[in-house]
Amino acid sequence: MEKSWANYHGHSFYCDGQGVPEDYVLKAIELGMNTIGVSSHAPVPFTTDWNMLSEKLPVYIKDLADLKVKYKNQINLLSAMEVDYIPSVAGPHHPRIPNASLDYTVGSVHFVDAFEDDAPFSIDDATPRFVKGMDEIFGGDIRKIIKRYFDLQKEMLEKDPPKILGHPDKIRMHNRNRFFFDETADWYLEEVRSTLKLAAEKEVIVEINTKYFEAAEYTFPSSTHFKWMAQNKIPVTLNSDAHKPENLLSGFMEVAELLLENNIKHLWQYNNQAGDFVPKNFEKDGIEW
């Protein structure tokens, strides 16, 4: 049976990625991929270093539509966006998001409340900025900020669910630079796993994000959850969160092997006929189409 990869989380110069969408499409074809979803960061109503500007949105949508036609006989290209969830401000089904022109959305939490001057606080900032937010907004209590982070994901899953949940435990990224909390503590495992369970209940696919795997053998969610995810039938897909074309398949073979070792037997993939994601068998060298 034919085996090849797909990636549903990748960026471009429209947001904080390098290269135009066509660069990613051409690289995906070169790599023999079956499917590529381009999912630049959706606009938000304030300035950031990574979100797409609102005025670029119509151009982005047209660009992807044109590329779909141009390469329709070479690869399955999907139009998508990674959408921030911010209560009453942004989310996968906010009127700002052109869902009629998209095949799916990746829903993520990056922003967790705000500083006293109303500047949004992102958990994705450098560690010193993260510490500043933790101290000023959450009284220096790491458990409070972590609970708020996962509560926001649960709120998104309940009120405004995307098709794919993006990097669900990304807040642990700061543990690489400084020890903030024990990732094996019962209270933390409960935060992660209750979120993943809710995603499954809402028929939202959980991405296994390999962005940092080649540099630090790091996935979101952590590989420590893989066996539990298999036991609890959490639907998953494999994404690299690529910000450069050459990163489209970063860590895929190694992480696929880890998933198989932990009894995860299917990766959810987009089916054009169904217009939705369906489970597919896979091996460490690709998905069985």
Secondary structure, DSSP 8 states (H G I E B T S, - for coil): --EE-EE--B--TTTT-SS-HHHHHHHHHHTT-SEEEEEEE---SS--SSS--GGGHHHHHHHHHHHHHHTTTT-EEEEEEEEE-BTTTB-TTSTTS-GGG-SEEEEE--EEEE-TT--EEETTS-HHHHHHHHHHHHTT-HHHHHHHHHHHHHHHHHHS--SEE--TTGGGGGGGTS--S-TTSHHHHHHHHHHHHHHHHTT-EEEEE-TTHHHHS--BS-GGGHHHHHHTT--EEEE--BSSGGGTTTTHHHHHHHHHHTT--EEEEEETTTTEEEEEEEETTEEE-
